[in-house]
Amino acid sequence: MNDISLTTLNGTETTFAAYGDKVVLVVNVASRCGLSPQYEALEALQKKYGDRGFTVLGVPSNQFLQELKTSEDIAEYCSATWGVTFPMLEKAKVNGRSRHPLYKELVKAKDSTGKAGPVMWNFEKFLVLPNGEIKRFRPTTKPDAPEVIDAIESALA
């Protein structure tokens, strides 16, 4: 996964390797979703664990038709509304044949019920550990749910 190319919201080119030594919570986000208040909990995780080798990585997606049009609008919304400081990527597809290469890998991971496959909705979470293991949490699982916190803390221990 480390060789997967990524482009940040401000247009900087990088790869997943830039985050390879961290515990990374990859989340497909959307500004106009009923779940967007999860941004607050995501930012709280970033503040609590960021200096311990953890980062949230936000991936805006308009596949569910709830994301703003431009990178500038998304950046402004995330900063002004939620005070987001974690890295954000450019808008990407998370499902279908043209899904981003990162999501081609992530959707292979199974959730707690043993199901893999397409992203169900905005704010689906994938916790990627430095050893390559991926833990998947569905959209309605809040970022600060006990199972997410336990997985983060176990990985950082």
C-alpha positions in Angstrom: 0.0 0.0 0.0 2.9 2.3 0.7 3.5 3.0 -3.1 -0.1 4.3 -3.6 0.0 7.9 -4.9 -2.0 10.5 -3.0 -2.7 14.1 -3.7 -3.5 16.4 -0.7 -6.3 18.9 -0.8 -3.8 21.7 -1.6 -2.4 19.7 -4.5 0.8 18.3 -3.0 1.8 14.9 -4.4 2.8 12.2 -1.9 2.3 8.5 -1.3 0.8 6.4 1.5 4.4 5.7 2.6 4.5 9.2 4.1 2.1 7.8 6.7 3.5 4.2 6.7 5.0 4.4 10.2 1.8 5.8 11.7 -1.5 4.3 12.8 -3.8 5.9 10.1 -7.6 6.3 10.3 -8.7 6.7 6.7 -12.2 8.2 6.5 -14.2 9.1 3.4 -15.7 12.4 4.4 -18.5 14.6 3.0 -19.4 18.2 4.0 -23.1 18.0 3.4 -23.8 14.6 5.1 -25.9 14.0 8.2 -22.8 12.3 9.6 -20.5 15.3 9.1 -20.6 16.1 12.9 -18.2 13.1 13.1 -15.5 15.6 12.0 -15.5 16.9 15.6 -14.7 13.5 17.0 -12.1 12.9 14.2 -10.4 16.1 15.1 -10.5 15.2 18.8 -8.7 11.9 18.0 -6.1 13.8 16.0 -5.4 16.1 19.0 -5.4 13.3 21.5 -3.2 10.8 19.7 -1.4 12.8 17.0 1.8 13.1 18.9 1.8 9.4 19.6 2.1 8.3 16.0 -1.5 8.5 14.9 -3.2 10.5 12.2 -6.6 10.8 10.7 -6.5 11.0 6.8 -9.7 12.6 5.4 -10.7 11.6 1.9 -13.5 13.8 0.5 -15.8 11.9 -1.8 -18.9 13.0 -3.7 -20.0 9.5 -4.6 -23.0 9.9 -2.4 -23.6 13.4 -3.8 -23.0 15.2 -0.5 -19.6 16.9 -1.0 -18.8 20.4 -2.0 -17.6 21.1 -5.5 -14.0 22.5 -5.1 -11.0 21.6 -2.9 -11.0 25.2 -1.8 -14.6 25.0 -0.6 -13.9 21.7 1.2 -10.8 23.1 2.9 -12.7 26.2 4.0 -15.7 24.2 5.3 -13.5 21.8 7.3 -11.3 24.5 8.8 -14.1 27.0 9.6 -16.8 24.6 10.7 -14.8 21.9 12.5 -11.3 23.3 13.0 -9.8 20.3 11.1 -6.0 20.0 11.4 -5.5 16.5 10.1 -4.4 15.8 6.5 -7.0 15.9 3.8 -6.7 14.4 0.3 -8.3 15.7 -2.9 -11.8 14.5 -3.7 -11.7 10.8 -4.8 -14.0 8.0 -5.8 -14.3 5.3 -3.1 -16.5 2.8 -5.1 -16.8 1.5 -8.6 -14.3 0.7 -11.4 -12.7 4.1 -11.1 -12.3 4.1 -7.3 -9.0 5.5 -6.0 -6.2 2.9 -5.7 -6.1 3.4 -1.9 -9.8 2.3 -1.7 -9.1 -0.6 -4.1 -7.0 -1.9 -1.2 -9.1 -0.7 1.7 -12.4 -2.3 0.6 -10.8 -5.7 0.8 -10.8 -5.4 4.6 -13.7 -7.0 6.5 -15.8 -5.3 9.1 -16.7 -6.8 12.5 -19.4 -9.0 10.8 -16.9 -10.4 8.3 -18.2 -8.3 5.3 -15.8 -6.7 2.9 -16.8 -4.9 -0.3 -17.9 -1.4 -1.3 -18.0 1.6 1.0 -21.5 1.8 2.4 -21.8 5.6 2.9 -19.8 8.6 4.0 -17.6 8.4 7.1 -16.7 4.7 6.7 -13.5 4.2 8.7 -10.4 2.1 8.0 -7.7 1.9 10.6 -4.4 1.0 8.9 -1.7 -0.2 11.1 2.0 0.1 10.4 2.2 -3.7 9.8 -0.4 -3.4 7.0 -3.3 -4.8 9.0 -6.6 -3.0 8.4 -9.6 -2.7 10.8 -12.9 -1.5 9.2 -15.6 0.4 10.9 -18.9 1.2 9.2 -20.2 4.8 8.8 -22.6 4.8 11.8 -19.7 3.7 14.1 -18.6 7.0 15.7 -14.9 7.8 15.6 -14.9 7.8 19.4 -16.8 4.5 19.8 -15.1 2.1 22.3 -14.1 -0.3 19.6 -12.4 2.4 17.6 -10.6 3.8 20.6 -9.5 0.3 21.7 -8.1 -0.4 18.3 -6.2 2.9 18.1 -4.8 2.5 21.7 -3.8 -1.2 21.1 -1.9 -0.2 17.9 -0.1 2.7 19.7 0.8 0.6 22.8 
